[in-house]
């Protein structure tokens, strides 16, 4: 007996204790997805080099230390790996029970951004400044909690064997809990993060086996909502300028179109092999703004060339491939939904970040996973890797 998307009902039957436990022979280390882990580490290592190249000459940013951003990127990666290990140790099933608490904390944090605790960085009022040069972007962690809360609700009765697929009431409830933080993030406004969250919700619904009417209805609601946002003037002027520059790349090349024009020049000048690390004229000349964060891919295109940029794409492809395999092989709908949500997140955010540097997507202020500089983003993506690894590690052991 199968559900509407081809999932076997028995596949999501409750797991027996003996199958859910690891044996000494089949240890955690053996069961880790090493291609996933090594690809993620390689992306972070490449990102450290690119961030170093983009910031070593920016004395107004690096406080006179050419290696300032390099070591902070390495530190962020190290903390992210520790968070991944902690997530694996706790396990995605343990976190399943803590989802209401995690959801509540994430909502409180994004609400705090709208208070005097919030700070505006690069035009987006989406940060909480902690002090000592550290800041927190709560919307990055909301992406995780949306995945977890929707997975918890949509999979509950299916994994218990009561339903073949989530019923309409459950889907509506999960969408409500996903929409609440998205509305708050929109008020910041942080349109880029909202775009990612919408794609996450679509990915989760598709993986859950919910009726396709919900997916089509959500797409229609998204189009209507976008039109209303534009008509009601919710977006700030800088966000409208970004869309205007995307619609007309030749519009005001010294103003609203400056970023994307300089990004394309940087990438186009790299050729096949690139100018070499630290030798890119656009990068050393500081022509591309926010090059260590939103436009990090331009450093790869200029200094590492088509081959180096292609390597980044290949590594991201490995991450998505392994995540897809984990989603297919898990024996519980909850794990499938969590993995699918992460895939949707990583895939869209990578496409948007790289696409905006090439001029095929509007500038949305989204980091490139693992590669761009930024603590909140780095911590969130490594927690996501921890969730994927936990789903793989806690698979039942078959005879």
N, C-alpha and C positions, 0 to 999 in steps of 0.2 A: 504494500500500500504506500503510495507516494503522495507528497504535497504538490501544489501547483507549480513549483519550480524544480521538481524532480528529486526532492529530498526524501529519503526513506524515513518513515515514521519510526521504525525500530532504531534507526541511526541515532535518534535523539532520546532514546529510552534512558532512564536513570542508570548511572554506572554503579556497579557493585564495588564494595570496598576493596576486595582483593585485587580487582583490576585497576583501581584508581591509585594504588600505592606503587611506589618505585621499589624495585629490588636492588640489592647491592650490586648485582652484575650489571644491571642497566642503570647506571648512575646518571645524575643530573648532567654532568659534563658530557657524557656520551650522547645524551638526548638533546642537548642544545643544537639549534640550527646554526652551525658554524658559518656557512656562506652568508647568512643574514647578518651575523655578528661582525664578521670580518669586513663585509662590504660597508656596514655602517661606520666602523672604525676607520676604514680607508677614506670615506667621504669626510669625516671629521678631520683627519690628518691633512687631506688636500685643502680643506677649508682653512685650517690653521696657516698654511703657507700662503694662501690667497689673501687672507685677512692681514697677514704680516706685510705682504707686498703693497696692499692698498693703504695701509696706515703708517708705515715706517717713516714716511716723509711728512705726515700731517701733524706738525708740531702744535697746532691749535687744538688737536684732539688727544694726542698721546702724551701730553704733559712732559715733553722733552725726552721721552724714552721710546726709541724706535721699536722696541720689543714689547711695549705695554699691552697692545691688543693681542699680540701673539700668545703671551702667557695667560692672559685672561680667557682667551678662547680655549687654550689647553685646560685651564682650570675648570671652565664650564663643561668641557667634555668629560673631565674626570668626575665631576659631581654628577653629570648625567649617567655615566657608567655605574656609579655607586647606586643611584636611584634605580637603574635597571636591575642591578643585583638584588636590591631590596624588594623590588616588585616581584622578581622570580621567587625569592624566598617566601614572601607572603602568599603568593599565588593568586591567579585571577579569580579563583573561586572564593578565597577568603575576602578579597576586595569586593566581590559581588555582594556580600553581606554588609559591607561598609559603604555601599554606593549612596544611600540616603544622606549619610554624614558628609561624604565627599562632595555631593551635589550641593548641600546647604552651604558648605564652606566656600565653594567656587562662586555661588550666587552672592554671598556676602562680600567677597573680594571684588567682584565687578561692580557691585553697588558702591563700594568704598571709593572706586575710581570717580564716581559722580559727586563725591563730597570734596571738601577742601584737601583731603589726602591725595586726591588725584593730581596728576601732572601731565602737561602737554609736551610731547616729544615728536618732532617732525610733522607737526600739524595734527596729530591724533591725540586726543585726551584719553589715553588708554593705559596709563602707567601709574604705579604707586612708587614714589621715590623713598627708598628705605634709608639711605644715607651712606656715606663713605664711597660714593660713586656707583652704588648698586641701585637697581630699579627692578620692579616686577611688573610684568604684563599679564594680568589674570586671564585675559581672553585665550591665551595659549593653553591654559589648563582646562578651560571650559570645553575645549574640543574633546578632551579625554572624558570629562564627566558626561557630556552629551552621549558619547558612544556607550559608556557604561550604564547610564540610567535607561537608555532605550533598549539596550541588550537585556538588562535585568527584567524589564517589563514585558518585552516581546517574547522572550524565551521561557518565562516562568512556567506557563501551563503546557507548553510544547515539550520542554525537557521533562516535565512531570508525567508526560504521557496522556494528558487530558485532551489535548487538541492536536490536530494535524498541522495547523498553522495559526498564527495570531488572529483573534477575532477583531471585529471592527472597533469594539469598545476599548480593547487593549491598545490598538494602533492609535486611536484618538487620544488616549491617556498619555502614551509615549510622546506624541507630537506636542502635546501641551507642555510637558516638562522640558522638551527640547526648545520650544519657542520662547519660554520665559527668559532664559539667559540671552538668547539671540536678540530679543527686543532691547534688553539693557545694553548690550554691546553696540547695537545700532544707534542708541542715544549718545554714545561717547563723542563722535561717531567713529566706528572702526569697520568700515564697509568691507575691507579685505577679509577680515576674520569672519564676518557674517557670510560672505560668499563661500568660504571653506566649510562653515557649519551647515549651510544648506546642502552642499554636495555630500557631506557626511551623512546627513539625514536621509538623502536619497539612496546612498549606498547601503545604509542600514536597513531601510525598508525593502530594498531589492533582495538582500540576503536573508531577510526574515521569513520570506514566503508570504508576506502580506499581499492582499489583493492589489493588482496593478492599478485599480481605480484610485487608490491612495497616491500612488506615484504620479499618475497623470494629473490628479487634482492638485498635488503639491507643486508640480511644474507650472500649472496654470495660475495657482495662487502666487507663486514667485514672480511670474511675469506681471501680474496685476499689481503686486506689491512694489515692484521696481518702478512701474509707471507712476504709482501714487507717491512714492518717495521723491521722484523727480518733480512731480507736479506740485507737491506741498512744500518744496524747498527745504527738505530735511538735510540734504547734503551740504557740506561746507563748500566755499568757493574753490578751494584748492582741489577738492574731489571732482567737482564739475569740470575744472580745467583739465584734469587728467583724462577724463572721458572725451573732452573736446580735442585734446592732442592726439588721442588714439583714433578718433574718427577722421581727423585731418592731420597726418604727420607733418605737413608743411606749415601748420599753423604756428606762427610766432616762434621760430626756431631758437630765438635768443631768450624766450620767456617760457611759456607753458610747455612747449615742445622741446626744450633744451635737453632734459634728461634722456629722453628716448633717442634723440638725434645723436647725442654723444655716445650713448650705449651702442648704437649700431655702428658708429665709426670705430669704436674700440674693438668690437668683435670682428668687424670686417677687415681690420688691419692685421689681424693675427695670422691669416692664411692657414696653411696646413699644419705647420710646426710651431707657430707662435714666435714672438720676439724673445722669448726666454724669461724665466722668472726674474722679477725686479727690473726688467728692461722695457716694459711697455710704455710708450710715450704718453698715451692717454691716462694711464694709471699714475705714472710718476709726475705728470703735469697736473694731476688732480682735476681733470676736466669732467669726470663723471661724479656727480654727487652721490652720497650714501653708498659708496662702492664696497664698503666692508659688510654691508647688510643687504639692502634690497637689490643692489646691482652687483653682487659678488660674481655673478656669472660672466660679467664683462671682463673681469681680470683674467678668468680662465680662457676666454675666447681670444684676448689680445696676447697674453704671455705664454699660454700653453697651446694655442692654436686649435684647429679643428680636432686634432687627435686628443689633446688634453680635455677639451670640452666634451668630446665624445666619450672619454673614459668616465667622466662624471655621470653622463646619461646612462652608460652601461651599468655603473654601480647602483644608480637609482633603480634601474630595471631589475637588477638582481634582488634588491630589497623588496620590490613589489612582487616579483616572481615567488620568492620564498614565503612572503606573507600570504600570497594566494594559495600556495601549497598547504600552509598551516590551516587556512580557512577550510580547505577541502577535506583535510584529513582528520579534523577534530570530530569527536563523536557526540558533541552537544551543540545545540543551536546557539546557546549563549556564546561559546567560543567562536563559532562561525560569524556571528554578528559583530563581535568585538574586532576580529581580524578584518572583516569587510569594511568596517568603519575606518580603521587605520589605513587600509589600502586607498579608500576614497580620499581621505585626508592627504596622505603623502602624494598621491598621483595628481590631484588637482592643484595642490599648493606648488609642487614642482613645475607643473605645466604653466601655471600662472606666472611664477617668478621668472622662469626662463623665457616664456612667451612675451613678457613685457619688455625684456631687454632686446628682443628681436622685432618688436613692434607689432606682434600678432595678438597681443592681449593688452588691455588697459593697465596703467600703473596702479597697483593696489596696495603697495607697501607690505608685501608678504615676504618673509625670509625663505631662502632655499634650505630645505631640511638638512641638517647636519653640517652644512657648508657655511652658511651665513653666520656672522657674529651676532651673539645675543644669548643671554643666559636663560631667559624664560622659554624661548623656542627650543634651545638645546636640551633643557631639562625635560620638556614635554615630549619631544620625539624619542628620547631615550627611555622614558617611562613607557611609551608605546611599544618600543622594542622589547622591554621587559614583559609587557602583557603578551606579546606574540610568543616570546620564548616560554613563558609560563604555560600557555595553551599547548605548545608542543611538548614540553616536559611532562605535563600531567595527563598526556594521552593514556588511555588504558593500554596495558601490556597484553598483547594477544599471544596465544600459544604458538 
